[in-house]
Amino acid sequence: MDELNLLLVDDHPVVRAGLKAVLTEQAGLHVLAEAADGAAAIAQLQRLQTLGERIDVVLMDLQMDGMDGVEATGRIRAAGGPPVLILTTYDSDTDIRAALDAGAAGYLLKDAPLDRLTAAVGDAARGRRVLSDEVAARIDPAGRNAATELSPRELELLGLLARGLVNRQIARELFISESTVKTHLIHIYSKLGVDTRTAAIDRARALRLIR
């Protein structure tokens, strides 16, 4: 992918300056513009579009003086604008749900490691949803509560997967057929939004469903 142009949106100038400094040191990232609130971000996007410039990802804070990040995200996405990656210190269920419902491509906390942030920017630009581990522990990539959707049997099977058991061993352990194990796996993958055993285990651990 070509160099990604970013719009930083945060009402703290020092935070913006710090983000700009670390992001511009990363290969393939360029901070093209900044804004102090949601309204200013929308104005910047309109200005850049007029100039023929492209923003690939908007890094958006949530709580700001003026238009907040949720409203701005909703307006940007409704207008067909670029993906919005929330970067905030707020991690309440209400904030997370509101941002994702508004169309945010992802939700990270500001204490995320730099490599996690830069990877998240790339993922957001590619249309992938990005959630910090803290957020994923509450909400899965499909926006559902996987902890309540998975059945006791599916959770039991996940635990056996994490122990490294193969289908035949799981079938013996649970006194079911291998075909039933495969059916359970299909349901587990669907509920967790994954498509491999390794990804299912990683997601389940992030959601604190298994150790």
C-alpha positions in Angstrom: 0.0 0.0 0.0 1.2 3.5 -0.8 1.9 6.1 1.9 -1.1 6.6 4.1 -2.2 10.2 4.8 -3.6 10.8 8.2 -5.9 13.4 9.9 -5.3 13.8 13.6 -8.3 15.0 15.6 -7.7 15.8 19.3 -8.4 18.9 21.4 -5.1 18.8 23.2 -2.3 20.4 21.1 0.4 18.6 23.0 -1.2 15.2 22.3 -1.5 16.0 18.6 2.1 17.1 18.5 3.2 13.9 20.2 1.2 11.7 17.9 2.4 13.6 14.9 6.0 13.2 16.0 5.9 9.4 16.5 3.7 8.7 13.5 5.7 10.6 11.0 8.8 8.5 12.0 6.9 5.4 10.9 7.5 4.3 7.3 4.5 4.7 5.1 2.6 7.2 7.4 2.2 10.9 6.8 0.2 13.3 9.0 -1.4 15.5 6.4 -3.7 17.6 8.6 -4.8 18.2 12.2 -8.1 19.3 13.9 -9.1 20.2 17.4 -12.7 18.9 17.3 -15.1 17.1 15.1 -16.4 20.1 13.2 -12.9 21.2 12.4 -12.1 17.7 11.2 -15.0 17.7 8.8 -14.0 21.1 7.5 -10.4 19.8 7.0 -11.7 16.9 5.0 -13.8 19.1 2.8 -10.8 21.5 2.3 -8.5 18.7 1.4 -11.0 17.2 -1.0 -11.2 20.5 -2.8 -7.5 20.6 -3.1 -7.4 17.1 -4.5 -5.7 15.7 -1.4 -6.6 12.3 0.1 -7.0 11.3 3.7 -6.8 7.5 4.2 -7.5 7.3 8.0 -8.8 9.7 10.5 -7.4 9.3 14.1 -10.3 10.6 16.3 -10.4 11.4 20.0 -13.9 11.0 21.6 -14.4 13.7 24.2 -13.6 17.1 22.8 -14.8 20.7 23.2 -17.2 21.4 20.3 -18.4 18.4 18.2 -17.4 15.2 19.9 -15.8 12.2 18.2 -18.9 10.0 17.9 -20.9 12.7 16.1 -18.0 13.5 13.8 -17.5 9.9 13.0 -21.1 9.4 12.1 -21.1 12.4 9.8 -17.8 11.5 8.2 -18.9 8.0 7.4 -22.4 9.0 6.3 -20.7 11.3 3.8 -18.6 8.5 2.4 -15.5 9.8 4.1 -12.4 7.8 5.1 -12.2 5.2 7.9 -12.2 6.6 11.4 -10.0 5.0 14.0 -10.9 6.1 17.6 -7.9 6.8 19.8 -9.0 7.7 23.3 -8.5 7.3 27.0 -12.2 6.4 27.5 -13.2 2.7 27.5 -16.7 2.5 28.9 -19.1 0.2 27.2 -21.3 3.2 26.3 -18.4 5.0 24.6 -17.3 1.9 22.7 -20.8 1.0 21.5 -21.6 4.6 20.5 -18.3 4.9 18.4 -18.8 1.5 16.7 -22.5 2.2 16.0 -21.4 5.5 14.4 -19.3 3.6 12.0 -15.8 3.7 13.5 -13.4 1.3 11.9 -11.7 0.6 15.2 -11.2 1.6 18.8 -7.8 1.9 20.5 -6.7 3.3 23.8 -4.0 5.9 24.0 -1.7 3.7 25.9 -1.5 1.3 23.0 2.1 0.4 22.0 3.3 2.3 18.9 3.6 -0.9 16.8 0.0 -1.7 17.6 -1.1 1.8 16.7 0.7 1.8 13.4 -0.6 -1.7 12.5 -4.1 -0.5 13.4 -3.8 2.4 11.0 -2.9 0.1 8.2 -5.7 -2.3 9.0 -8.3 0.5 9.2 -7.1 1.8 5.8 -7.6 -1.8 4.4 -11.2 -1.9 5.7 -10.5 -4.1 8.7 -12.0 -3.5 12.1 -9.5 -2.9 14.8 -10.1 -3.3 18.6 -7.7 -3.0 21.5 -7.5 -6.1 23.7 -9.4 -4.2 26.4 -12.2 -3.4 24.0 -12.2 -6.8 22.4 -12.7 -8.3 25.9 -16.2 -6.8 25.8 -17.2 -6.7 22.2 -16.2 -9.1 19.4 -15.5 -7.9 15.8 -19.1 -8.4 14.8 -20.2 -6.1 17.6 -21.7 -8.9 19.6 -21.1 -10.1 23.1 -19.5 -13.5 22.4 -19.3 -14.4 26.0 -23.1 -14.6 26.2 -23.5 -16.1 22.7 -21.2 -19.1 23.1 -22.8 -22.1 24.7 -21.3 -24.0 27.7 -20.4 -26.8 25.3 -18.7 -24.4 22.9 -16.7 -22.9 25.7 -15.7 -26.3 26.9 -14.5 -27.1 23.3 -12.6 -23.9 23.2 -10.7 -24.9 26.3 -9.7 -28.2 24.7 -8.6 -26.3 21.6 -6.4 -24.1 23.7 -4.8 -27.3 25.2 -3.8 -28.3 21.7 -6.2 -31.2 21.2 -7.1 -32.2 17.7 -10.7 -33.0 16.6 -10.4 -36.7 17.3 -9.1 -36.1 20.8 -11.8 -33.5 21.5 -14.4 -36.0 20.3 -13.2 -38.6 22.7 -12.9 -36.1 25.6 -16.5 -34.9 25.1 -18.0 -38.2 24.1 -19.2 -36.9 20.7 -18.5 -37.6 17.1 -15.8 -35.8 15.1 -18.5 -34.4 12.8 -20.2 -32.9 15.8 -16.9 -31.3 16.8 -16.6 -29.8 13.3 -20.1 -28.4 13.6 -19.3 -26.8 17.0 -16.1 -25.3 15.4 -18.1 -23.7 12.6 -20.5 -22.1 15.1 -17.6 -21.0 17.3 -15.7 -19.4 14.3 -18.9 -17.6 13.3 -19.6 -16.2 16.8 -16.0 -15.1 17.3 -15.6 -13.6 13.8 -12.6 -15.8 12.9 -11.8 -18.6 10.5 -9.0 -20.6 12.0 -8.3 -22.6 15.2 -5.4 -20.3 16.2 -7.5 -17.2 15.6 -10.3 -18.6 17.7 -8.0 -19.3 20.6 -6.4 -15.8 20.4 -9.9 -14.2 20.2 -11.2 -16.3 23.1 -8.2 -15.3 25.2 -8.7 -11.6 24.4 -12.3 -11.9 25.4 -11.2 -13.7 28.6 -13.3 -16.7 27.7 -10.4 -19.1 28.3 -7.0 -18.8 29.9 
